[in-house]
Amino acid sequence: TPRRTKWEKMHDILGHISKDLDGLGIFLELLFYNRPHGEKDVRTKRHKSMVSAFLGGQNTGANTVKMGHIIELIYNHRQSQPPTHTPERELAFSPKVAHTDISFARPSLSSWALVLVGKEARRQIGNLTQNDPTDPTDTTQMRASTNGRVRDANVASWEKFTKSLSIPEIAKKYERRSPVAWYLSEMMAASTKAGVL
């Protein structure tokens, strides 16, 4: 008997998924089941170990496929894009429609990614209003004076003002402490050559 190809094996596996689990959606939902905190994990040992290894990038041997590869395959798949001039075609990168309400994979992924990046950019920008806890010399927040009761109070001085208003220093701090917002700013404002910043 000739050895079955991987496509023949896939055909048989998909047959079981279609018959026993009503399609890929339910299969993937069960495959990546994330149990609520405090509840018993009902997955088998094999299920847990295989998913954990894949999500953690712990592939072995010739298997070098990671989640990033799968996301790219789904996003770029020709069947993931809505037909031209259909309503969902306009929902790509939409912050107004929940990604779970979008049927086609490409606009759903882009909508999810946009909201995720937006929330992280907002969080990082908020951090910029506070002193950097890892840098004792950071002077984002300074006191006009101190009564001596606050230990290590950061009191304002012309030297500190001069350093804090240095454009190169501000740029380095923003790039380090808010890489998402920095990257977005570069994409909007920095010059490119052959599409590269």
N, C-alpha and C positions, 0 to 999 in steps of 0.2 A: 504494500500500500504506500503510495507516495506520501511524503511528509506534508502535512497541511501548511499552507502559507499563513502569515500573520493576518492577512485579510480574510482568509477562510475562518480562522479562529475568531476574529472579530465578528464575523457574520453570526457565528454560533452564540457568542456571548451576548450580542445585541438581541438575538432571538429570545434568550432567557430573560433579559431585562424587559423586553416588550411584553412577554407573557406573564412574568411574575411580579413586575413592579410598575406596569403601565407606562413605561417610557423612561427616557433619559433624565427628565426633570426630577422625578421621584428618586431615581437611582442616585443622582448626584447629591440631592438633599440628604439622603440617608448616608451616603459615603462620607460627606463632610459634616455629619451631625455633631453639633457642639452642645453637649449636655448643659442644662442650666446649673448654676452653682448650687451645690448642696444635694443635687439629685444623683441617684445611682447611675453609673455608666452601663448601659445595656449592650454595648458593642462587645463583640468577641475579641479575644486577644489578638488574633490575626488582623482584624479590622483596625484596631487601635494602633498596632505596630506599623502597619503599612501606611496608614494615613499620616501618622506621626513622622515617619521617615521621609515621606514625600514632602510634607509641608515644611519640614526642617532641612530640606535639601540634602538628606543623607542617602543619596543614591549610591549604588555599588556597581562594580563591573562596567559593562558597556552601557548601562542605563544612566545617562547624564541629563535626562529631562527634568527641568525644574518648573515651578509654578509660573515663573516669568515666561517660559516658552509656551505654556498652555494658554496664558492670557493673550499673548501675541497671536497665537494661532486662531483663537476665538475672535479677537478683534479684527483681524485681517481676513477672516473667512468670507468668501463672497456671499454666503447665505446669511451672514450676520448683519448685512446692510439693508435697510428698507429700500424698496423700489423708489426711483425718482418720482417726485411730485406726489408723494404720499405723506400723510400727517406726521408719521414718526420720523421721517427724514429730517424734519425741522427740529427734532428734539435732541439732536447731538449736542453735547456739552450744555444741556439745559439745567439751570439751578432751580427751576420752578416746578418741574415734574419729578416725582420720586422715581428713582431708577427701577424700583420694583413694579412700577406701573407701566414701564416701557417693555414692549414685547420683544423687539429685535435686540440682539446682543450688543452690537456696536454702539448705538446711541445710549443703551442702558449702562454700559461700561463707562462711556465718556461722561455721562451725567453723574454717576457715582464717584468717579475720579475727581471731577471738578469740585463737588461739594467737599470731598475729603481734603483736597488741597486747600480749599478756601478756609476751612475750619483750622487747619494746621497753620496756615499763614497768619490768621487772626491771633492764634495762641502765641506764636513766636513774636509777633509784633507787640503783643501785650507784655511779653517778657522784657522787651527793650526799654520799657518805662521803669524797670527795676534795676537795681545794681546787680551786676553779674556775681553770683555767689562763688564762682570759681576764680574770680579775679579781685583780690583785695585792693587793687589800685583803681578799680572802676569808679568813676565819679558821676554816674547818671543821676543819682539823687544825692544832694548835699544839703546840709543844714546851714542856715545863716549864722548861727552861733550855738554854743552848748553851755549848759550850766554845770557840766562835769559829772552829772549823774548817769549819763549814757556812755558806756564804755566803747571805745574805738569809734566815737562819733566822727562822721565825715563832714568836716566843716569847710564851707566854701572859701576859696582863695583865688586870686588872679591867676596863679600858676595852674590851678586845677581847671579854671574856666578856659584858659588858653589851650590846655591839652584836650579838654572835652569838646572844644569847638574845632579841633583840627580835622579837616575833611578826610585826609588819609586814615587817621585813627578811627573816625566814625565809620568809614567804609569797611575797614578791617573788622571792626566790632560787629557791624550789621551782617557781614558775610559769614562770620563765625556763629553768631547767636541767632540769626534768622535766615538760614540758608534757603528756605522755601521762598520767602518774600524777596530775598536778594536775587534768586534765580529768575523769578517772574519779572523783576525790574530790569534785569539784564536782557531778557527776551524781548521786552517792550522797547528798551532804549539803546542798548549797546549795538554797535555796528557789527555786521557779519561779513564773512568772506566765504563764498561757496556754501552758505548755510551754516557755517560754524562761527560761534562767538569768538 
